[in-house]
């Protein structure tokens, strides 16, 4: 192992690692994306399949990423080079780095919108016009040129600042503050939302399945895709975070903890959003505009709406920062090893490059709105390339690598499973079941069926 890796930073505690990994998983996907995908996919039936996907596919691949990272003690590219030098599996590492650049570039745009709304609620709420309301406000804001870029830059500055400080003092410390705070906030907001009058409808929607939905193949595909997106699988973040883990810490318990807490957070986010949606007669399948148009309209109708909006957009922004940090760390860790850069130099340079890459995604809503690729604007195109192509392929390669490319005995030893029934079951899932499921997601996402 290289001298660089011998001096590698480590987490200060097992709890710090779990909270950081949870911070990577808990992001806009758990609040913004989970809410509208659940709404569009039939509620409880989708949720049931989603949880089964987490158990059957999500946790095994999560374990695979942690195992690769901790065994190699290197960045996402270096990990594959360390375990199987000279083999083509390293492609999975490069896909992870590329995904980090692409995802964080457009993720920063959306996170910047959330920060803007948070600051607006700090000053009493968005200044909406009489007729167009929150829809016109959102359109006017996010199709602008300077203001969305400013908020994107502020978000990237916050993200770079945390990564700049380091693993223990920056990433771990930030998540030790943010994750408990986010948990308290989502519980408080869910509790308040359940008092608004739409509680029973929301509970029925989320927990009483319409079994006819199980006949709809799109519900299964949506659940598989959301499970993959929510746990941050295939982008290298969990390999990178696993590489900072001590050999003494046991992986299976950590993987179950991260997946369980992430899923619980998503369900609580549903309990926070859907009672308010039903209380005000809004359709649950309102799509991505649910967060930036529909919910502010609901907040405006509440007596404590400004406080509710303030806490909600703080929650959304903080969750975005925790995920953004993990994405930036993937690229920073690679460039630190590859070019022997200091953490500070890598964080500043890579963060600024990612901001520049994100500018077209932001302007694609306004000044560059005429630029489309196969009917998609620039942001949606970047999202499609990363989420529908790079992530599934990255996850597929990770599953196949542990299942077939890595000597079984070595993988079982590195995973802490050992040669047990549970360990052998894990390998079987990664060899057969997970690759088939991921491949189906991939074919569906690129429109094959």
C-alpha positions as CSV (number, residue, x, y, z in Angstrom):
1,X,0.0,0.0,0.0
2,X,1.3,3.5,-0.8
3,X,2.8,6.0,1.7
4,X,-0.2,8.2,0.8
5,X,-2.6,5.6,2.1
6,X,-0.5,4.9,5.2
7,X,-1.1,8.5,6.4
8,X,-4.7,8.5,5.4
9,X,-7.2,10.3,7.5
10,X,-9.7,8.3,9.5
11,X,-13.1,8.9,11.2
12,X,-12.9,9.8,14.9
13,X,-15.6,7.3,15.8
14,X,-17.9,4.7,14.5
15,X,-20.9,7.0,15.2
16,X,-19.2,9.7,13.2
17,X,-18.8,7.4,10.2
18,X,-22.4,6.2,10.4
19,X,-23.7,9.8,10.6
20,X,-21.4,10.9,7.7
21,X,-22.6,7.9,5.6
22,X,-26.2,8.8,6.5
23,X,-25.5,12.4,5.5
24,X,-24.4,11.2,2.1
25,X,-27.6,9.2,1.7
26,X,-30.0,11.7,3.2
27,X,-30.3,14.6,0.8
28,X,-32.7,16.1,-1.7
29,X,-33.5,12.5,-2.8
30,X,-35.1,11.8,0.6
31,X,-37.3,14.9,0.7
32,X,-37.8,16.5,-2.8
33,X,-37.5,13.3,-4.9
34,X,-39.0,10.8,-2.5
35,X,-42.1,13.0,-2.0
36,X,-43.0,13.4,-5.7
37,X,-42.0,9.8,-6.8
38,X,-44.2,8.4,-4.0
39,X,-47.0,10.7,-5.1
40,X,-46.7,9.7,-8.7
41,X,-46.3,6.0,-8.0
42,X,-49.4,5.3,-5.9
43,X,-48.2,5.7,-2.3
44,X,-48.3,2.7,0.0
45,X,-47.8,0.0,-2.7
46,X,-44.7,1.9,-3.9
47,X,-43.4,2.3,-0.3
48,X,-43.7,-1.4,0.3
49,X,-41.8,-2.3,-2.8
50,X,-39.2,0.4,-2.0
51,X,-38.5,-1.0,1.4
52,X,-38.1,-4.5,-0.1
53,X,-35.7,-3.1,-2.7
54,X,-33.7,-1.5,0.2
55,X,-33.5,-4.9,1.9
56,X,-32.8,-7.1,-1.1
57,X,-30.5,-4.8,-3.2
58,X,-29.7,-1.6,-1.4
59,X,-28.1,-3.0,1.8
60,X,-26.0,-5.7,-0.1
61,X,-24.5,-3.1,-2.5
62,X,-24.0,-0.6,0.4
63,X,-22.1,-3.4,2.1
64,X,-20.1,-4.0,-1.1
65,X,-19.1,-0.3,-1.3
66,X,-18.1,-0.1,2.4
67,X,-16.1,-3.4,2.1
68,X,-14.2,-2.2,-1.0
69,X,-13.3,1.1,0.6
70,X,-12.2,-0.2,4.0
71,X,-10.1,-3.0,2.5
72,X,-8.3,-0.8,0.0
73,X,-8.0,2.4,2.2
74,X,-8.0,4.5,-0.9
75,X,-10.2,6.7,-3.1
76,X,-12.8,5.2,-5.4
77,X,-10.3,4.7,-8.3
78,X,-7.4,3.7,-6.2
79,X,-9.5,1.1,-4.3
80,X,-10.1,-1.0,-7.5
81,X,-6.4,-0.6,-8.5
82,X,-5.3,-1.7,-5.0
83,X,-7.5,-4.8,-4.8
84,X,-7.2,-6.0,-8.5
85,X,-4.2,-4.1,-10.0
86,X,-4.2,-4.0,-13.8
87,X,-7.7,-5.2,-14.2
88,X,-10.5,-3.3,-16.0
89,X,-12.7,-3.1,-12.8
90,X,-11.1,0.3,-12.3
91,X,-13.7,1.7,-14.8
92,X,-16.2,1.6,-11.9
93,X,-14.0,4.0,-10.0
94,X,-13.7,6.4,-12.9
95,X,-17.5,6.3,-13.4
96,X,-17.8,7.3,-9.7
97,X,-15.5,10.3,-10.1
98,X,-17.4,11.3,-13.3
99,X,-20.7,10.9,-11.5
100,X,-19.5,13.1,-8.7
101,X,-18.6,15.9,-11.1
102,X,-21.9,15.7,-13.0
103,X,-24.3,15.2,-10.1
104,X,-22.8,17.9,-7.9
105,X,-22.9,20.3,-10.8
106,X,-26.7,20.2,-11.2
107,X,-27.3,19.3,-7.6
108,X,-25.7,22.6,-6.6
109,X,-28.2,24.4,-8.8
110,X,-31.3,22.9,-7.0
111,X,-29.6,23.2,-3.6
112,X,-29.0,26.9,-4.4
113,X,-32.8,27.3,-5.0
114,X,-33.4,25.8,-1.6
115,X,-30.9,28.1,0.1
116,X,-32.6,31.1,-1.6
117,X,-36.0,30.0,-0.3
118,X,-34.6,29.5,3.2
119,X,-33.2,33.1,3.2
120,X,-36.6,34.4,1.9
121,X,-38.4,32.8,4.8
122,X,-35.9,34.3,7.2
123,X,-37.2,37.7,6.0
124,X,-40.9,36.8,6.2
125,X,-41.5,34.6,3.2
126,X,-41.1,35.0,-0.6
127,X,-42.5,38.2,-2.0
128,X,-45.2,36.8,-4.3
129,X,-47.3,38.8,-6.7
130,X,-51.1,38.8,-6.5
131,X,-52.0,36.8,-9.5
132,X,-49.3,34.2,-10.4
133,X,-48.5,33.5,-6.8
134,X,-45.7,31.0,-5.9
135,X,-45.7,29.5,-9.4
136,X,-44.7,32.8,-11.0
137,X,-42.3,33.6,-8.2
138,X,-40.4,30.3,-8.7
139,X,-40.4,30.7,-12.5
140,X,-39.1,34.3,-12.3
141,X,-36.4,33.3,-9.8
142,X,-35.0,30.1,-11.3
143,X,-35.1,31.4,-14.9
144,X,-33.0,34.4,-14.0
145,X,-29.3,34.7,-14.8
146,X,-27.4,36.2,-11.9
147,X,-29.4,35.3,-8.7
148,X,-29.6,31.5,-9.2
149,X,-25.8,31.5,-10.0
150,X,-25.2,33.4,-6.8
151,X,-27.0,30.9,-4.7
152,X,-25.4,28.0,-6.5
153,X,-22.0,29.6,-5.7
154,X,-22.9,30.1,-2.0
155,X,-23.9,26.4,-1.8
156,X,-20.7,25.3,-3.4
157,X,-18.7,27.6,-1.1
158,X,-20.3,26.0,2.0
159,X,-19.6,22.5,0.6
160,X,-16.0,23.3,-0.3
161,X,-15.5,24.8,3.2
162,X,-16.5,21.6,5.0
163,X,-14.4,19.3,2.7
164,X,-11.5,21.8,3.0
165,X,-11.2,21.4,6.8
166,X,-10.8,17.6,6.5
167,X,-12.5,14.2,7.3
168,X,-12.6,14.4,11.1
169,X,-12.8,18.1,11.7
170,X,-14.9,19.0,8.7
171,X,-17.0,16.2,7.3
172,X,-17.5,14.2,10.5
173,X,-18.0,17.3,12.7
174,X,-20.5,18.8,10.3
175,X,-22.6,15.6,10.1
176,X,-22.5,15.1,13.9
177,X,-24.3,18.5,14.1
178,X,-26.5,18.3,11.0
179,X,-27.8,14.7,11.2
180,X,-29.3,14.9,14.7
181,X,-30.6,18.4,14.0
182,X,-32.3,17.2,10.8
183,X,-33.8,14.2,12.6
184,X,-35.3,16.5,15.3
185,X,-36.6,18.9,12.6
186,X,-38.3,16.3,10.4
187,X,-40.0,14.7,13.5
188,X,-41.2,18.2,14.7
189,X,-42.5,19.1,11.2
190,X,-44.1,15.7,10.7
191,X,-45.8,16.1,14.0
192,X,-47.1,19.5,13.2
193,X,-48.2,18.5,9.7
194,X,-50.3,15.6,11.2
195,X,-52.4,18.2,13.0
196,X,-53.5,20.0,9.9
197,X,-56.5,17.8,9.0
198,X,-55.2,15.7,6.3
199,X,-53.5,13.2,8.6
200,X,-55.9,10.2,8.0
201,X,-55.7,10.6,4.2
202,X,-52.0,10.8,4.3
203,X,-51.6,7.8,6.6
204,X,-53.9,5.8,4.3
205,X,-52.0,7.0,1.2
206,X,-48.6,5.9,2.8
207,X,-49.5,2.8,4.7
208,X,-52.7,1.3,3.2
209,X,-51.7,-0.3,-0.2
210,X,-53.8,-0.2,-3.2
211,X,-52.9,-3.8,-4.2
212,X,-53.9,-3.2,-7.8
213,X,-50.8,-1.0,-8.1
214,X,-48.7,-4.1,-7.8
215,X,-49.8,-5.1,-11.3
216,X,-48.1,-1.9,-12.6
217,X,-44.5,-2.6,-13.6
218,X,-43.6,1.1,-13.5
219,X,-44.1,1.1,-9.7
220,X,-41.4,-1.6,-9.3
221,X,-39.0,0.3,-11.6
222,X,-39.7,3.6,-9.7
223,X,-39.1,1.8,-6.3
224,X,-35.8,0.2,-7.5
225,X,-34.6,3.5,-9.0
226,X,-35.5,5.5,-5.8
227,X,-33.8,2.9,-3.6
228,X,-30.6,3.3,-5.7
229,X,-30.8,7.1,-5.8
230,X,-31.7,7.5,-2.1
231,X,-28.8,5.4,-0.7
232,X,-26.2,7.2,-3.0
233,X,-25.2,3.8,-4.5
234,X,-22.8,3.6,-7.5
235,X,-21.3,7.1,-7.2
236,X,-18.2,6.1,-5.1
237,X,-19.2,8.2,-2.0
238,X,-19.6,5.1,0.2
239,X,-16.4,3.5,-1.1
240,X,-14.6,6.8,-0.2
241,X,-16.2,7.1,3.2
242,X,-15.5,3.4,3.9
243,X,-11.8,4.0,3.2
244,X,-11.6,6.3,6.2
245,X,-12.9,3.5,8.5
246,X,-10.8,1.7,11.0
247,X,-10.3,-2.1,10.5
248,X,-11.7,-2.6,14.0
249,X,-15.2,-1.4,13.1
250,X,-17.7,-4.0,11.9
251,X,-19.3,-3.3,8.5
252,X,-22.6,-5.2,8.5
253,X,-24.1,-3.3,11.5
254,X,-23.0,0.0,10.0
255,X,-24.6,-0.8,6.6
256,X,-27.9,-1.8,8.2
257,X,-27.8,1.3,10.4
258,X,-27.3,3.7,7.5
259,X,-29.9,2.0,5.3
260,X,-32.4,1.8,8.1
261,X,-32.0,5.4,9.2
262,X,-32.1,6.7,5.6
263,X,-35.4,4.8,5.0
264,X,-36.9,6.1,8.2
265,X,-35.9,9.6,7.3
266,X,-37.7,9.3,3.9
267,X,-40.9,7.9,5.5
268,X,-40.8,10.8,8.1
269,X,-40.4,13.2,5.2
270,X,-43.6,11.7,3.6
271,X,-45.4,12.2,7.0
272,X,-44.2,15.8,6.9
273,X,-45.4,16.6,3.4
274,X,-48.5,14.5,2.6
275,X,-50.7,15.5,5.5
276,X,-50.3,19.1,4.5
277,X,-50.9,18.2,0.8
278,X,-54.1,16.4,1.6
279,X,-55.3,19.0,4.1
280,X,-55.3,21.6,1.4
281,X,-56.7,19.5,-1.4
282,X,-53.5,19.2,-3.4
283,X,-52.9,16.2,-5.6
284,X,-50.1,14.1,-4.2
285,X,-48.7,13.5,-7.7
286,X,-47.8,17.2,-8.2
287,X,-44.4,16.3,-9.5
288,X,-41.0,18.1,-8.8
289,X,-42.8,21.4,-8.4
290,X,-44.3,20.1,-5.1
291,X,-41.5,21.5,-3.0
292,X,-40.9,24.9,-4.6
293,X,-44.5,25.8,-5.7
294,X,-47.1,23.7,-3.9
295,X,-45.6,23.6,-0.4
296,X,-44.9,27.3,-0.2
297,X,-48.5,27.9,-1.2
298,X,-49.6,25.6,1.7
299,X,-47.2,27.4,4.1
300,X,-48.8,30.7,3.2
301,X,-52.2,29.4,4.3
302,X,-51.0,28.4,7.7
303,X,-51.0,30.6,10.8
304,X,-47.3,29.6,11.5
305,X,-46.5,29.2,7.8
306,X,-43.4,31.4,7.8
307,X,-41.9,29.3,10.7
308,X,-42.9,26.1,8.9
309,X,-41.4,27.3,5.7
310,X,-38.2,28.5,7.4
311,X,-37.7,25.1,9.1
312,X,-38.6,23.1,6.0
313,X,-36.1,24.9,3.7
314,X,-33.4,24.8,6.4
315,X,-34.0,21.0,6.5
316,X,-33.8,20.8,2.7
317,X,-30.7,22.9,2.5
318,X,-28.8,21.2,5.3
319,X,-29.6,17.8,3.8
320,X,-28.3,19.0,0.4
321,X,-25.1,20.2,2.0
322,X,-24.5,16.8,3.7
323,X,-24.9,15.0,0.4
324,X,-22.9,17.6,-1.6
325,X,-20.0,17.1,0.8
326,X,-19.9,13.4,0.1
327,X,-20.0,14.0,-3.7
328,X,-17.2,16.5,-3.5
329,X,-15.1,14.3,-1.3
330,X,-15.2,11.5,-4.0
331,X,-13.4,13.8,-6.5
332,X,-11.2,15.5,-4.0
333,X,-9.9,12.2,-2.6
334,X,-9.0,11.0,-6.1
335,X,-7.2,14.1,-7.1
336,X,-5.3,14.2,-3.8
337,X,-3.9,10.8,-4.4
338,X,-3.5,11.0,-8.2
339,X,-1.6,14.4,-8.3
340,X,-0.3,14.5,-4.6
341,X,-2.4,17.7,-4.0
342,X,-3.1,18.9,-0.5
343,X,-6.7,18.6,0.6
344,X,-7.1,22.4,0.6
345,X,-5.8,22.7,-2.9
346,X,-8.0,19.9,-4.2
347,X,-11.1,21.1,-2.5
348,X,-10.8,24.7,-3.9
349,X,-9.9,23.7,-7.5
350,X,-12.3,20.8,-7.9
351,X,-15.1,22.8,-6.1
352,X,-14.6,25.7,-8.5
353,X,-14.5,23.5,-11.6
354,X,-17.8,21.8,-10.5
355,X,-19.4,25.2,-10.0
356,X,-18.3,26.2,-13.6
357,X,-19.7,22.9,-15.0
358,X,-23.0,23.7,-13.2
359,X,-23.5,27.1,-14.8
360,X,-25.1,25.8,-18.1
361,X,-27.6,23.7,-15.9
362,X,-28.6,26.9,-14.2
363,X,-28.8,29.0,-17.3
364,X,-30.6,26.2,-19.1
365,X,-33.7,27.3,-17.3
366,X,-33.5,30.9,-18.7
367,X,-30.8,32.3,-21.0
368,X,-30.0,28.8,-22.5
369,X,-33.5,27.5,-22.3
370,X,-33.5,26.9,-26.1
371,X,-30.7,24.4,-25.8
372,X,-32.1,20.9,-25.5
373,X,-30.9,17.3,-25.9
374,X,-33.5,14.7,-27.0
375,X,-36.2,17.0,-25.6
376,X,-34.5,17.6,-22.3
377,X,-33.1,20.9,-21.0
378,X,-29.4,21.0,-19.8
379,X,-30.1,20.2,-16.1
380,X,-32.4,17.3,-17.0
381,X,-29.8,16.0,-19.5
382,X,-27.1,16.1,-16.8
383,X,-29.4,14.4,-14.4
384,X,-30.3,11.7,-16.9
385,X,-26.7,11.0,-17.8
386,X,-25.6,10.6,-14.2
387,X,-28.7,9.1,-12.5
388,X,-29.9,6.9,-15.4
389,X,-26.6,5.8,-17.0
390,X,-23.5,6.3,-14.8
391,X,-25.0,5.3,-11.4
392,X,-26.7,2.1,-12.5
393,X,-23.6,1.1,-14.5
394,X,-21.4,2.0,-11.5
395,X,-23.6,0.0,-9.1
396,X,-23.7,-2.9,-11.6
397,X,-19.9,-3.0,-11.8
398,X,-19.5,-2.9,-8.0
399,X,-21.9,-5.8,-7.6
400,X,-20.2,-7.8,-10.3
401,X,-16.7,-7.0,-8.9
402,X,-17.5,-8.3,-5.4
403,X,-19.5,-11.2,-6.8
404,X,-17.2,-12.3,-9.5
405,X,-14.0,-10.2,-9.8
406,X,-12.8,-10.5,-6.2
407,X,-11.8,-13.8,-4.7
408,X,-14.8,-14.9,-2.7
409,X,-12.8,-15.8,0.5
410,X,-11.1,-12.4,0.5
411,X,-14.3,-10.5,0.0
412,X,-16.0,-12.5,2.8
413,X,-13.1,-11.8,5.1
414,X,-12.9,-8.1,4.2
415,X,-16.7,-7.7,4.8
416,X,-16.6,-9.1,8.3
417,X,-19.2,-11.8,7.3
418,X,-16.7,-14.6,7.1
419,X,-17.6,-17.9,5.5
420,X,-21.2,-17.9,7.0
421,X,-24.6,-18.5,5.6
422,X,-25.2,-14.7,5.7
423,X,-22.0,-14.0,3.9
424,X,-22.6,-16.6,1.2
425,X,-26.1,-15.2,0.7
426,X,-24.6,-11.7,0.3
427,X,-22.3,-13.0,-2.4
428,X,-25.1,-14.8,-4.2
429,X,-27.2,-11.6,-4.2
430,X,-24.3,-9.6,-5.7
431,X,-23.6,-12.3,-8.3
432,X,-27.1,-12.9,-9.6
433,X,-30.0,-11.0,-8.1
434,X,-28.6,-7.4,-7.8
435,X,-27.0,-7.3,-11.3
436,X,-30.3,-8.4,-13.0
437,X,-32.3,-5.9,-11.0
438,X,-29.9,-3.0,-11.8
439,X,-29.7,-4.0,-15.4
440,X,-33.5,-3.9,-15.6
441,X,-33.5,-0.4,-14.1
442,X,-30.8,0.7,-16.6
443,X,-32.7,-0.6,-19.6
444,X,-35.9,1.0,-18.4
445,X,-34.2,4.3,-17.7
446,X,-32.8,4.6,-21.2
447,X,-36.2,3.7,-22.7
448,X,-35.6,0.2,-23.9
449,X,-39.0,-0.8,-22.4
